[in-house]
Amino acid sequence: MSMYVMYVPLYGIIFIMRGLLRCSFSRNGQCEGLEVRDEQSNPRFFYVDNINILNIFIMVTFISLLSVLAFVAFIVGMINPSLVLRWNSNPTRLKVFGYYLLVGFVLAFIGAMFSDDNKRDSTSVENAVKDSVETVEENSKSKYIEGVDVKSIGDLFEDKYSFIKDKKSSGGDKDFGYSAVWTKQQNGLDFRLDTYCSDDKKKIESIRMSGRVVDLQEKSVEATRMYIMALASLNYKGADVDKAKKWVSDNFYTDKATTDIGGVRFTIYVPSEWVRMLILEKAK
């Protein structure tokens, strides 16, 4: 029995350090992120907040030091009890063992409390990842771009960017599909926004933004970037707006560049030096 009790603080060190390693993916006090891949093997990162690695590190360091000191004191006390129990008039090995046993149980109790907190943190991470995976799977099963519809697109581009709906070009039927069109002319530039769905006039399977320079003397194709980026910033379900904007910015001059972000395929077309086109469609 005494042999097992002697190693209680050491078990505490191993137990607590294991908890620290489970949190080793965190930096700057926050969970750095867990990577999950959807059916198209596209990496998606989901962030879990409120894991305070600084508090964990302080607790681990404090308990570990106490455990090491207690173990060293026990070894020294077994050799010469008077070196450890200086305040005791009659130091014995039995008393050294008793103090060590008390310290061991206290540290084990604190370690158990720490483990419960760490398990709760781990559970919250697992739940967040589970929810995120379900979102990716749900998006991959639908043929529509989830989280947006024709009305929300119209409200956004009409109210914020002053696009005008082209009622003559909008409409459709079940045989040919449904489309909606918005246009804008601005300072020598022509813009056109199209949405399309094969079987539902409210839902969206693809969205296209095209920008064309009309006044070749005064404008460059860079002037079309604003509304191309506006479409890239679309906050559909599963969107990563910062990643999408960076990708569009990096590939603005690359014809037929493509990538999948959150179950939606982004493709840039450069038909001429005066035209840019960005298409968002459901990733297959």
C-alpha positions as a Python dict, from the first residue, in 0.01 Angstrom:
ca = {
    (1, 'M'): (0, 0, 0),
    (2, 'S'): (276, 246, 95),
    (3, 'M'): (447, 198, -241),
    (4, 'Y'): (135, 304, -429),
    (5, 'V'): (71, 605, -206),
    (6, 'M'): (430, 717, -249),
    (7, 'Y'): (371, 774, -620),
    (8, 'V'): (47, 973, -585),
    (9, 'P'): (212, 1313, -659),
    (10, 'L'): (397, 1162, -955),
    (11, 'Y'): (69, 1032, -1090),
    (12, 'G'): (-64, 1384, -1043),
    (13, 'I'): (219, 1527, -1254),
    (14, 'I'): (157, 1280, -1537),
    (15, 'F'): (-220, 1332, -1517),
    (16, 'I'): (-194, 1709, -1528),
    (17, 'M'): (74, 1722, -1799),
    (18, 'R'): (-151, 1501, -2012),
    (19, 'G'): (-418, 1767, -1974),
    (20, 'L'): (-171, 2032, -2087),
    (21, 'L'): (-78, 1831, -2394),
    (22, 'R'): (-446, 1800, -2485),
    (23, 'C'): (-458, 2178, -2493),
    (24, 'S'): (-127, 2217, -2677),
    (25, 'F'): (-304, 2313, -2999),
    (26, 'S'): (-391, 2647, -2838),
    (27, 'R'): (-189, 2967, -2865),
    (28, 'N'): (-242, 3317, -2727),
    (29, 'G'): (-511, 3190, -2492),
    (30, 'Q'): (-745, 3068, -2767),
    (31, 'C'): (-801, 2746, -2953),
    (32, 'E'): (-618, 2780, -3284),
    (33, 'G'): (-873, 2574, -3473),
    (34, 'L'): (-958, 2226, -3582),
    (35, 'E'): (-950, 2121, -3946),
    (36, 'V'): (-1236, 1926, -4096),
    (37, 'R'): (-1268, 1826, -4462),
    (38, 'D'): (-1592, 1812, -4653),
    (39, 'E'): (-1688, 1562, -4923),
    (40, 'Q'): (-1479, 1753, -5178),
    (41, 'S'): (-1177, 1730, -4941),
    (42, 'N'): (-1177, 2104, -4891),
    (43, 'P'): (-1018, 2209, -4561),
    (44, 'R'): (-1248, 2400, -4329),
    (45, 'F'): (-1140, 2551, -3999),
    (46, 'F'): (-1375, 2590, -3706),
    (47, 'Y'): (-1275, 2803, -3412),
    (48, 'V'): (-1350, 2733, -3047),
    (49, 'D'): (-1315, 3024, -2810),
    (50, 'N'): (-1275, 3063, -2432),
    (51, 'I'): (-1000, 2809, -2367),
    (52, 'N'): (-764, 3005, -2144),
    (53, 'I'): (-430, 2833, -2185),
    (54, 'L'): (-256, 3086, -1959),
    (55, 'N'): (-461, 2981, -1654),
    (56, 'I'): (-408, 2615, -1740),
    (57, 'F'): (-33, 2663, -1770),
    (58, 'I'): (-11, 2842, -1435),
    (59, 'M'): (-210, 2569, -1259),
    (60, 'V'): (-7, 2288, -1417),
    (61, 'T'): (324, 2452, -1330),
    (62, 'F'): (222, 2520, -970),
    (63, 'I'): (92, 2170, -897),
    (64, 'S'): (381, 2004, -1076),
    (65, 'L'): (638, 2195, -870),
    (66, 'L'): (459, 2107, -547),
    (67, 'S'): (448, 1739, -650),
    (68, 'V'): (819, 1731, -728),
    (69, 'L'): (909, 1908, -402),
    (70, 'A'): (688, 1670, -203),
    (71, 'F'): (850, 1365, -363),
    (72, 'V'): (1203, 1496, -302),
    (73, 'A'): (1115, 1578, 59),
    (74, 'F'): (977, 1228, 106),
    (75, 'I'): (1297, 1063, -22),
    (76, 'V'): (1515, 1287, 199),
    (77, 'G'): (1283, 1226, 497),
    (78, 'M'): (1309, 851, 459),
    (79, 'I'): (1687, 884, 483),
    (80, 'N'): (1701, 1148, 757),
    (81, 'P'): (1363, 1264, 900),
    (82, 'S'): (1520, 1554, 1092),
    (83, 'L'): (1620, 1728, 766),
    (84, 'V'): (1255, 1752, 663),
    (85, 'L'): (1063, 1782, 993),
    (86, 'R'): (1274, 2059, 1143),
    (87, 'W'): (980, 2196, 1342),
    (88, 'N'): (911, 1860, 1505),
    (89, 'S'): (1088, 1768, 1826),
    (90, 'N'): (1065, 1398, 1750),
    (91, 'P'): (1091, 1347, 1373),
    (92, 'T'): (1032, 992, 1249),
    (93, 'R'): (998, 821, 915),
    (94, 'L'): (634, 744, 997),
    (95, 'K'): (560, 1116, 1040),
    (96, 'V'): (739, 1193, 712),
    (97, 'F'): (522, 933, 543),
    (98, 'G'): (208, 1084, 702),
    (99, 'Y'): (286, 1436, 578),
    (100, 'Y'): (368, 1302, 234),
    (101, 'L'): (41, 1110, 228),
    (102, 'L'): (-153, 1427, 321),
    (103, 'V'): (20, 1636, 53),
    (104, 'G'): (-33, 1359, -201),
    (105, 'F'): (-408, 1344, -142),
    (106, 'V'): (-441, 1725, -155),
    (107, 'L'): (-257, 1743, -486),
    (108, 'A'): (-456, 1449, -622),
    (109, 'F'): (-781, 1628, -528),
    (110, 'I'): (-672, 1949, -701),
    (111, 'G'): (-562, 1749, -1004),
    (112, 'A'): (-903, 1581, -1021),
    (113, 'M'): (-1077, 1920, -1017),
    (114, 'F'): (-848, 2039, -1293),
    (115, 'S'): (-923, 1726, -1495),
    (116, 'D'): (-1299, 1789, -1472),
    (117, 'D'): (-1254, 2142, -1609),
    (118, 'N'): (-1032, 2013, -1886),
    (119, 'K'): (-1285, 1744, -1979),
    (120, 'R'): (-1556, 2008, -2005),
    (121, 'D'): (-1332, 2213, -2237),
    (122, 'S'): (-1262, 1903, -2444),
    (123, 'T'): (-1634, 1826, -2465),
    (124, 'S'): (-1709, 2180, -2587),
    (125, 'V'): (-1445, 2141, -2860),
    (126, 'E'): (-1586, 1805, -2968),
    (127, 'N'): (-1941, 1945, -2979),
    (128, 'A'): (-1828, 2244, -3186),
    (129, 'V'): (-1651, 2018, -3434),
    (130, 'K'): (-1953, 1788, -3454),
    (131, 'D'): (-2185, 2080, -3530),
    (132, 'S'): (-1943, 2213, -3792),
    (133, 'V'): (-1911, 1875, -3964),
    (134, 'E'): (-2290, 1845, -3976),
    (135, 'T'): (-2307, 2190, -4139),
    (136, 'V'): (-2056, 2088, -4408),
    (137, 'E'): (-2239, 1760, -4474),
    (138, 'E'): (-2574, 1938, -4495),
    (139, 'N'): (-2436, 2190, -4744),
    (140, 'S'): (-2279, 1918, -4958),
    (141, 'K'): (-2609, 1727, -4991),
    (142, 'S'): (-2806, 2026, -5120),
    (143, 'K'): (-2769, 2153, -5476),
    (144, 'Y'): (-2852, 2508, -5367),
    (145, 'I'): (-2623, 2772, -5218),
    (146, 'E'): (-2762, 2766, -4866),
    (147, 'G'): (-2815, 3077, -4655),
    (148, 'V'): (-2901, 3309, -4945),
    (149, 'D'): (-3194, 3339, -5185),
    (150, 'V'): (-3303, 3564, -5470),
    (151, 'K'): (-3474, 3809, -5235),
    (152, 'S'): (-3174, 3848, -5003),
    (153, 'I'): (-2940, 3899, -5302),
    (154, 'G'): (-3173, 4161, -5443),
    (155, 'D'): (-3208, 4341, -5110),
    (156, 'L'): (-2830, 4347, -5065),
    (157, 'F'): (-2730, 4473, -5409),
    (158, 'E'): (-3026, 4706, -5455),
    (159, 'D'): (-3005, 4871, -5113),
    (160, 'K'): (-2630, 4872, -5053),
    (161, 'Y'): (-2487, 4896, -5404),
    (162, 'S'): (-2774, 5063, -5595),
    (163, 'F'): (-2817, 4788, -5854),
    (164, 'I'): (-3144, 4794, -6051),
    (165, 'K'): (-3340, 4478, -6122),
    (166, 'D'): (-3391, 4407, -6490),
    (167, 'K'): (-3749, 4278, -6486),
    (168, 'K'): (-3747, 4196, -6857),
    (169, 'S'): (-3452, 3960, -6820),
    (170, 'S'): (-3575, 3808, -6493),
    (171, 'G'): (-3813, 3516, -6473),
    (172, 'G'): (-3826, 3168, -6624),
    (173, 'D'): (-4009, 2838, -6587),
    (174, 'K'): (-3957, 2478, -6484),
    (175, 'D'): (-3836, 2377, -6830),
    (176, 'F'): (-3557, 2632, -6864),
    (177, 'G'): (-3498, 2733, -6506),
    (178, 'Y'): (-3535, 3061, -6323),
    (179, 'S'): (-3304, 3362, -6339),
    (180, 'A'): (-3291, 3709, -6189),
    (181, 'V'): (-3082, 3996, -6328),
    (182, 'W'): (-2960, 4326, -6182),
    (183, 'T'): (-2752, 4587, -6363),
    (184, 'K'): (-2562, 4904, -6286),
    (185, 'Q'): (-2385, 5167, -6494),
    (186, 'Q'): (-2129, 5377, -6314),
    (187, 'N'): (-1870, 5619, -6454),
    (188, 'G'): (-1780, 5430, -6768),
    (189, 'L'): (-1840, 5086, -6619),
    (190, 'D'): (-2116, 4829, -6677),
    (191, 'F'): (-2202, 4567, -6415),
    (192, 'R'): (-2442, 4276, -6436),
    (193, 'L'): (-2547, 4037, -6158),
    (194, 'D'): (-2728, 3713, -6243),
    (195, 'T'): (-2873, 3437, -6027),
    (196, 'Y'): (-2993, 3101, -6160),
    (197, 'C'): (-3183, 2800, -6029),
    (198, 'S'): (-3307, 2508, -6237),
    (199, 'D'): (-3626, 2433, -6043),
    (200, 'D'): (-3704, 2700, -5782),
    (201, 'K'): (-3747, 3072, -5850),
    (202, 'K'): (-3656, 3162, -5490),
    (203, 'K'): (-3343, 2951, -5444),
    (204, 'I'): (-2999, 2987, -5603),
    (205, 'E'): (-2766, 2736, -5765),
    (206, 'S'): (-2525, 2987, -5917),
    (207, 'I'): (-2450, 3360, -5903),
    (208, 'R'): (-2248, 3560, -6156),
    (209, 'M'): (-2106, 3910, -6131),
    (210, 'S'): (-1951, 4060, -6444),
    (211, 'G'): (-1783, 4396, -6476),
    (212, 'R'): (-1692, 4562, -6807),
    (213, 'V'): (-1496, 4877, -6879),
    (214, 'V'): (-1686, 5093, -7131),
    (215, 'D'): (-1475, 5408, -7119),
    (216, 'L'): (-1137, 5267, -7217),
    (217, 'Q'): (-969, 5608, -7202),
    (218, 'E'): (-1061, 5687, -6843),
    (219, 'K'): (-1093, 5351, -6668),
    (220, 'S'): (-893, 5034, -6615),
    (221, 'V'): (-1022, 4689, -6525),
    (222, 'E'): (-918, 4756, -6166),
    (223, 'A'): (-1231, 4972, -6139),
    (224, 'T'): (-1445, 4657, -6163),
    (225, 'R'): (-1283, 4504, -5855),
    (226, 'M'): (-1523, 4671, -5610),
    (227, 'Y'): (-1836, 4479, -5707),
    (228, 'I'): (-1648, 4159, -5785),
    (229, 'M'): (-1528, 4171, -5425),
    (230, 'A'): (-1882, 4251, -5309),
    (231, 'L'): (-1998, 3915, -5446),
    (232, 'A'): (-1696, 3742, -5293),
    (233, 'S'): (-1809, 3882, -4956),
    (234, 'L'): (-2146, 3706, -4979),
    (235, 'N'): (-2224, 3555, -4640),
    (236, 'Y'): (-2383, 3224, -4742),
    (237, 'K'): (-2403, 2930, -4503),
    (238, 'G'): (-2051, 2800, -4444),
    (239, 'A'): (-1887, 3109, -4596),
    (240, 'D'): (-1536, 3219, -4507),
    (241, 'V'): (-1553, 3581, -4622),
    (242, 'D'): (-1192, 3673, -4545),
    (243, 'K'): (-1059, 3368, -4727),
    (244, 'A'): (-1286, 3432, -5027),
    (245, 'K'): (-1186, 3798, -5056),
    (246, 'K'): (-817, 3714, -5034),
    (247, 'W'): (-849, 3443, -5298),
    (248, 'V'): (-1033, 3674, -5539),
    (249, 'S'): (-780, 3950, -5481),
    (250, 'D'): (-488, 3713, -5545),
    (251, 'N'): (-645, 3567, -5862),
    (252, 'F'): (-804, 3879, -6012),
    (253, 'Y'): (-584, 3851, -6323),
    (254, 'T'): (-591, 3469, -6353),
    (255, 'D'): (-832, 3331, -6610),
    (256, 'K'): (-1037, 3027, -6501),
    (257, 'A'): (-888, 3024, -6151),
    (258, 'T'): (-1112, 2817, -5925),
    (259, 'T'): (-1142, 2711, -5562),
    (260, 'D'): (-1404, 2566, -5328),
    (261, 'I'): (-1493, 2752, -5009),
    (262, 'G'): (-1761, 2617, -4776),
    (263, 'G'): (-1921, 2396, -5038),
    (264, 'V'): (-1935, 2677, -5298),
    (265, 'R'): (-1707, 2688, -5603),
    (266, 'F'): (-1552, 3024, -5693),
    (267, 'T'): (-1435, 3073, -6053),
    (268, 'I'): (-1281, 3385, -6207),
    (269, 'Y'): (-1292, 3445, -6581),
    (270, 'V'): (-1075, 3696, -6767),
    (271, 'P'): (-1222, 3701, -7122),
    (272, 'S'): (-1034, 4025, -7203),
    (273, 'E'): (-825, 4288, -7033),
    (274, 'W'): (-1139, 4502, -6993),
    (275, 'V'): (-1373, 4240, -6845),
    (276, 'R'): (-1383, 4046, -6520),
    (277, 'M'): (-1633, 3783, -6415),
    (278, 'L'): (-1681, 3594, -6088),
    (279, 'I'): (-1915, 3293, -6068),
    (280, 'L'): (-2029, 3124, -5748),
    (281, 'E'): (-2196, 2787, -5787),
    (282, 'K'): (-2265, 2484, -5578),
    (283, 'A'): (-1952, 2268, -5555),
    (284, 'K'): (-2005, 1928, -5707),
}
